[in-house]
Amino acid sequence: MPAAGLTLSLSYAYLDVPTTTQYDPFSDQNIRIYGVLSPRHTAALSGEYEFEPSRLGTLRAYVGMKYSGRQNFAGTEYAPAPGYRLWDARLTLSDIPIGSSRSGLKLSLWGKNLADEEHIVYTMTALDSPPLIQSQIAIYGTPRTFGLDVTYQY
């Protein structure tokens, strides 16, 4: 173990979803159909450190990164979304004393998507007819966000 109080985590997944060919009666052609919501590569890496308890409480620091590879959402080659990485962090002070004893008071300052990466969480292809004009609709993920949690357990 590198250091007491330190927790490191790493995960990786590889997903091989085959593409298929299907007849499209509207275009009178065979088209390729791609697996949806299936990034080939995903990964997560995180580290958390818990400091020795002090008279102020117990301090924990967390940093994590999540990666999602390129993926298709609408099932065709026309609606792919690029891969992205999201960085998150949290600083928590727990067991904060109130009066003469340690209590269930906990304060957490956190941030998500700290690099403010613009990332697509869903896309779809829309066809207008006539004529069949193709357009793509995208829904973007949450931008950089900060927050403060105050929790009291009794």
C-alpha positions in Angstrom: 0.0 0.0 0.0 1.5 3.3 -1.0 0.2 5.3 2.0 -2.2 4.7 4.9 -5.5 6.4 4.1 -5.0 6.3 0.3 -7.3 4.5 -2.0 -6.6 4.2 -5.7 -9.1 2.7 -8.2 -8.8 1.9 -11.9 -11.3 0.2 -14.2 -11.4 -0.4 -17.9 -13.9 -2.1 -20.2 -13.7 -3.1 -23.8 -16.9 -3.8 -25.7 -17.0 -5.3 -29.2 -20.4 -4.7 -30.7 -20.6 -5.9 -34.2 -22.1 -3.9 -37.0 -24.8 -5.5 -39.2 -26.2 -4.8 -42.6 -29.9 -4.4 -43.0 -32.1 -3.6 -46.0 -33.6 -0.1 -46.0 -36.9 0.0 -48.1 -36.8 3.8 -48.3 -33.5 4.0 -50.0 -33.7 0.5 -51.6 -30.2 -0.2 -50.4 -28.5 -2.2 -47.7 -27.2 0.0 -44.9 -24.9 -0.6 -42.0 -26.4 -0.6 -38.5 -24.1 0.2 -35.6 -24.5 -0.8 -32.0 -26.0 2.0 -29.9 -25.0 3.3 -26.5 -21.9 1.0 -26.7 -18.6 2.8 -26.6 -15.8 0.4 -27.4 -13.6 1.7 -24.6 -14.6 3.0 -21.2 -12.3 3.7 -18.2 -12.4 5.3 -14.8 -9.5 6.3 -12.5 -9.8 7.8 -9.0 -7.9 8.5 -5.9 -9.1 9.3 -2.4 -7.1 10.2 0.6 -8.4 10.3 4.2 -6.3 12.4 6.5 -5.8 11.7 10.2 -8.8 13.0 12.2 -8.2 16.3 13.8 -10.1 18.5 16.3 -12.0 19.9 13.3 -13.1 16.5 12.0 -12.0 14.1 9.4 -10.8 15.4 6.0 -11.1 13.4 2.7 -9.9 14.5 -0.7 -11.2 12.7 -3.9 -10.2 13.2 -7.6 -11.6 11.0 -10.4 -11.6 10.8 -14.2 -14.2 9.0 -16.3 -13.6 8.2 -20.0 -16.1 7.2 -22.6 -15.1 6.4 -26.1 -16.8 7.3 -29.4 -20.3 5.8 -29.7 -23.4 5.8 -31.8 -26.8 6.7 -30.5 -29.2 6.4 -33.4 -27.9 3.1 -34.8 -26.5 4.4 -38.0 -23.2 6.0 -39.0 -24.8 9.4 -39.3 -25.1 10.0 -35.5 -21.8 9.2 -33.8 -20.6 11.2 -30.8 -16.9 11.6 -30.0 -15.3 10.2 -26.9 -14.8 12.4 -23.8 -13.1 12.6 -20.4 -14.7 14.1 -17.3 -12.7 15.1 -14.2 -14.5 15.4 -10.8 -13.2 16.3 -7.3 -14.6 16.4 -3.8 -13.2 17.7 -0.5 -15.2 16.5 2.5 -14.9 17.4 6.2 -16.9 14.9 8.3 -17.4 14.2 12.0 -17.4 17.9 12.7 -17.7 18.5 16.4 -20.8 20.4 17.7 -20.7 21.0 21.4 -18.8 18.4 23.4 -19.0 15.5 21.0 -18.4 14.6 17.4 -21.6 14.8 15.4 -23.0 13.6 12.1 -22.3 17.0 10.5 -20.5 16.8 7.2 -19.5 19.5 4.7 -18.5 18.6 1.1 -17.2 21.0 -1.6 -17.3 19.4 -5.0 -16.8 20.0 -8.7 -17.9 18.0 -11.7 -16.5 18.2 -15.3 -13.7 20.4 -14.0 -12.1 20.8 -17.4 -15.5 22.1 -18.7 -15.4 19.6 -21.6 -18.2 19.9 -24.0 -19.5 16.4 -24.5 -22.5 14.8 -26.3 -24.6 12.4 -24.2 -27.2 11.7 -26.9 -27.6 12.2 -30.7 -30.2 11.3 -33.2 -30.7 11.7 -36.9 -33.8 13.3 -38.1 -35.2 12.9 -41.6 -37.4 15.5 -43.1 -39.6 14.4 -46.0 -39.9 15.4 -48.7 -37.2 15.7 -49.8 -35.2 13.5 -47.4 -33.0 16.1 -45.8 -30.8 14.7 -43.1 -30.1 16.7 -39.9 -28.5 15.7 -36.6 -29.8 16.6 -33.2 -27.4 16.5 -30.2 -27.9 16.8 -26.4 -24.9 18.0 -24.5 -23.8 16.9 -21.1 -23.6 19.2 -18.0 -20.9 21.8 -18.1 -18.5 22.5 -15.2 -20.5 22.5 -12.0 -19.6 23.3 -8.4 -21.6 22.6 -5.2 -21.6 22.5 -1.5 -23.3 19.7 0.4 -24.2 20.1 4.1 -25.4 16.8 5.7 -26.4 16.2 9.3 -27.1 12.6 10.4 -28.8 12.0 13.7 
